[in-house]
């Protein structure tokens, strides 16, 4: 489940394996007397989403492209892979909570009710966050693909 969640977000098996390893190392480093997890699946899924988003953010921060290359890229048609890359970059622009909610809904196929229960927030907040995230992501993807805002 952790690998699948991370892979859906990062789109890269090596990154998903890194996320899996990171999460289990965190669990192993917990003190011996630490309280057991109440909802293991929910915790692991959220940890996978957050760690995968961290991987995307780290890659985004280290990536730079000369302006002439960036201009050349926008004139080319965008393939499905290019669209996925644009989505990953756009996810980076969302707040951590919004990205987490978006990933749980659209990558993990959880319902708004399930997300609300897992994050201990209202279903209305989930719906509003998803609406705002979709609008922001649409704008970011259009920009990434070289279209008008």
Secondary structure, 3 states (H helix, E strand, C coil): CHHHHHHHHHCCHHHHHHHHHHHHHHHHCCCCCCCCCCCHHHHHHHHHHHHHHHHHHHHHHHCCCCHHHHHHHHCCCCCHHHHHHHHHHHHCCCCHHHHHHHHHHHCCCCCHHHHHHHHCCCHHHHHHHHHHHHHHHHHHHHHHCCCCC
